[in-house]
Amino acid sequence: MNDCLIRPARPGDESGAYYVCLKTGDYGKDGEPFYRDDPDALGRIFVGPYLAYEPELSLILEDADGVCGYALGAYDSRAFYARYEAGWRQELCAKFPIPTGDSSRWTRAQNIHVLYHQPDYYCPEPYECYPSHLHIDFLPRAQGRGFGRRMLEQVMDKLRQRGSPGAHLGVSVPNVTAPGFYKRLGFRELIRVGEGNDACIYMGKSLKD
């Protein structure tokens, strides 16, 4: 088993981190078979903006074979989304037109392209208690080894040092193992939104403890 290194994100990590996002893009499972028409579709919204706008809150897990995980954070979610809206999203929309035709025949990548044009900036209430947010993913070879806990705790320490009162994260309902992991880290369920496989569980944790 390869030794892993936790380190700050740096320029050049995008391709490796996007690949991790792809390989966990089917509700925590391998999404590559579903995004062959655009493998970077998910990474452009769930990874790229964090590496660009919040590098000090972006940690990378790396082993001899390359990037195998990440933990990402945003200090002020609304400010982060405002910056994304003003710059990052505009570029995505210019490069990837909104799909047309029968939506039932769209690929998963095309449905993500719709999110470029119709973004979801949902933040659970009370916002003032959980203004920061977090996002992690790990390849199978890095899972179950404690890196998720360690990296999340490091990012939360950074948020705590900057004065954040709390953080939230979203978990897709089909990802049945994730809520238990976050509960063991002290997160609690705040609200569920959406329906079916598109439903999301928002969980929050106070950073004042």
C-alpha positions as CSV (number, residue, x, y, z in Angstrom):
1,M,0.0,0.0,0.0
2,N,1.4,3.4,-1.1
3,D,2.3,5.9,1.5
4,C,0.2,9.1,1.2
5,L,1.2,12.7,1.7
6,I,-1.3,15.4,2.8
7,R,-0.2,18.7,1.4
8,P,-1.5,22.1,0.4
9,A,-3.0,22.4,-3.1
10,R,-0.7,24.0,-5.7
11,P,-0.9,25.0,-9.4
12,G,-0.9,21.9,-11.5
13,D,-3.2,19.8,-9.2
14,E,-6.3,20.4,-11.3
15,S,-6.1,17.4,-13.6
16,G,-5.4,15.0,-10.8
17,A,-8.1,16.4,-8.6
18,Y,-10.6,16.5,-11.5
19,Y,-9.9,12.8,-12.0
20,V,-10.7,12.0,-8.3
21,C,-13.9,13.9,-8.8
22,L,-14.7,11.8,-11.9
23,K,-13.9,8.5,-10.2
24,T,-16.2,9.3,-7.3
25,G,-18.8,11.1,-9.5
26,D,-21.5,8.4,-9.3
27,Y,-22.8,9.2,-5.8
28,G,-19.4,8.3,-4.3
29,K,-18.8,5.5,-6.8
30,D,-16.9,5.4,-10.1
31,G,-18.5,8.0,-12.5
32,E,-16.1,7.5,-15.4
33,P,-18.5,5.2,-17.4
34,F,-21.2,8.0,-17.2
35,Y,-19.0,10.9,-18.3
36,R,-17.0,9.6,-21.2
37,D,-18.3,12.5,-23.4
38,D,-16.9,15.1,-20.9
39,P,-14.7,13.6,-18.1
40,D,-14.1,17.0,-16.5
41,A,-17.7,18.1,-16.3
42,L,-18.0,17.5,-12.6
43,G,-14.5,18.8,-11.7
44,R,-15.1,22.2,-13.3
45,I,-17.7,23.1,-10.6
46,F,-16.9,20.8,-7.7
47,V,-13.1,21.2,-7.6
48,G,-11.8,23.9,-9.9
49,P,-13.3,27.0,-8.2
50,Y,-12.0,25.9,-4.8
51,L,-8.4,25.5,-6.1
52,A,-8.7,28.9,-7.8
53,Y,-10.5,30.9,-5.1
54,E,-9.7,29.1,-1.8
55,P,-6.2,27.6,-2.2
56,E,-5.4,28.1,1.5
57,L,-8.4,25.9,2.3
58,S,-7.6,23.2,-0.3
59,L,-5.7,20.1,0.7
60,I,-4.5,17.4,-1.6
61,L,-3.7,13.7,-0.8
62,E,-1.0,12.3,-2.9
63,D,0.8,9.0,-3.2
64,A,3.4,7.5,-5.6
65,D,0.7,7.1,-8.3
66,G,-0.5,10.7,-8.0
67,V,-3.4,12.7,-6.5
68,C,-5.8,10.3,-4.7
69,G,-8.0,12.6,-2.7
70,Y,-8.8,16.2,-1.6
71,A,-10.5,18.2,1.1
72,L,-11.8,21.6,0.0
73,G,-13.4,24.4,1.9
74,A,-14.9,27.9,1.5
75,Y,-14.8,30.4,4.3
76,D,-17.9,32.4,3.4
77,S,-20.2,30.4,1.1
78,R,-22.2,33.4,-0.2
79,A,-19.1,35.4,-1.0
80,F,-17.6,32.3,-2.7
81,Y,-20.7,31.8,-4.8
82,A,-20.8,35.5,-5.7
83,R,-17.2,35.3,-7.0
84,Y,-18.0,32.1,-8.8
85,E,-21.1,33.7,-10.4
86,A,-19.2,36.8,-11.5
87,G,-16.3,35.0,-13.1
88,W,-16.0,31.2,-13.2
89,R,-19.6,30.5,-14.2
90,Q,-19.6,33.0,-17.0
91,E,-16.6,31.3,-18.6
92,L,-18.2,27.9,-18.3
93,C,-21.4,29.1,-19.9
94,A,-19.5,30.6,-22.8
95,K,-17.6,27.3,-23.5
96,F,-20.5,24.9,-22.9
97,P,-23.9,25.9,-24.3
98,I,-27.0,24.7,-22.5
99,P,-28.2,21.4,-24.0
100,T,-31.2,21.4,-26.3
101,G,-33.6,18.8,-27.4
102,D,-35.2,16.0,-25.5
103,S,-33.9,16.3,-21.9
104,S,-34.7,12.6,-21.2
105,R,-31.9,11.8,-23.7
106,W,-29.3,14.1,-22.3
107,T,-26.1,12.4,-20.9
108,R,-25.1,13.0,-17.3
109,A,-22.4,15.4,-18.6
110,Q,-25.1,17.4,-20.4
111,N,-27.1,17.5,-17.2
112,I,-24.1,19.0,-15.4
113,H,-23.7,21.5,-18.2
114,V,-27.2,22.6,-17.3
115,L,-25.9,23.3,-13.8
116,Y,-23.3,25.6,-15.4
117,H,-26.3,27.7,-16.6
118,Q,-28.7,27.1,-13.7
119,P,-26.4,26.8,-10.6
120,D,-27.5,25.7,-7.2
121,Y,-26.3,28.1,-4.5
122,Y,-28.3,26.6,-1.7
123,C,-27.0,27.2,1.8
124,P,-28.8,25.7,4.9
125,E,-30.1,27.9,7.6
126,P,-29.3,29.4,10.0
127,Y,-26.6,30.7,7.7
128,E,-24.9,32.7,10.4
129,C,-24.2,29.4,12.3
130,Y,-22.8,27.5,9.3
131,P,-21.4,30.0,6.7
132,S,-18.5,27.9,5.6
133,H,-18.8,24.7,3.6
134,L,-16.6,21.7,2.9
135,H,-16.2,19.1,0.2
136,I,-14.0,15.9,0.1
137,D,-13.5,12.9,-2.2
138,F,-11.0,10.0,-2.2
139,L,-10.1,7.3,-4.6
140,P,-10.7,3.7,-3.3
141,R,-7.1,3.1,-2.6
142,A,-7.1,6.0,-0.1
143,Q,-10.4,5.2,1.5
144,G,-10.8,3.7,4.9
145,R,-7.4,4.8,6.1
146,G,-8.3,7.8,8.2
147,F,-7.3,10.5,5.7
148,G,-10.8,11.8,5.4
149,R,-11.0,12.6,9.1
150,R,-7.5,14.0,9.2
151,M,-7.9,16.3,6.2
152,L,-11.4,17.5,7.2
153,E,-10.1,18.3,10.7
154,Q,-7.2,20.3,9.2
155,V,-9.5,22.3,7.0
156,M,-11.9,22.9,9.9
157,D,-9.0,24.1,12.0
158,K,-8.1,26.6,9.4
159,L,-11.7,27.8,9.3
160,R,-11.8,28.0,13.1
161,Q,-8.6,30.1,13.1
162,R,-10.2,32.5,10.7
163,G,-13.2,32.9,12.9
164,S,-15.8,30.8,11.2
165,P,-18.5,29.7,13.6
166,G,-19.5,26.6,11.7
167,A,-19.5,24.7,8.4
168,H,-21.9,22.7,6.4
169,L,-21.7,20.1,3.6
170,G,-24.0,18.3,1.3
171,V,-24.4,14.5,0.9
172,S,-26.3,12.9,-2.0
173,V,-29.0,10.6,-0.6
174,P,-27.7,7.6,-2.7
175,N,-24.3,7.9,-1.0
176,V,-25.6,5.8,1.9
177,T,-22.3,5.5,3.8
178,A,-21.3,9.2,3.9
179,P,-23.8,10.5,6.6
180,G,-22.5,8.0,9.2
181,F,-18.9,9.1,8.5
182,Y,-19.8,12.8,9.0
183,K,-21.9,12.1,12.1
184,R,-18.8,10.5,13.7
185,L,-17.0,13.8,13.0
186,G,-19.7,15.7,14.9
187,F,-21.9,16.8,12.0
188,R,-25.7,16.7,12.4
189,E,-28.4,16.7,9.8
190,L,-29.8,20.2,9.1
191,I,-32.3,19.6,6.2
192,R,-33.0,17.5,3.2
193,V,-33.9,19.0,-0.1
194,G,-34.9,17.5,-3.5
195,E,-36.3,14.2,-4.4
196,G,-35.1,10.8,-5.5
197,N,-31.5,10.4,-6.5
198,D,-31.2,14.2,-6.8
199,A,-32.0,14.7,-3.1
200,C,-29.3,16.1,-0.8
201,I,-28.8,15.9,2.9
202,Y,-27.2,19.0,4.3
203,M,-25.2,18.5,7.5
204,G,-23.6,21.1,9.8
205,K,-21.0,21.3,12.5
206,S,-20.3,24.1,15.0
207,L,-16.6,25.2,15.0
208,K,-17.0,26.9,18.4
209,D,-16.5,23.7,20.3
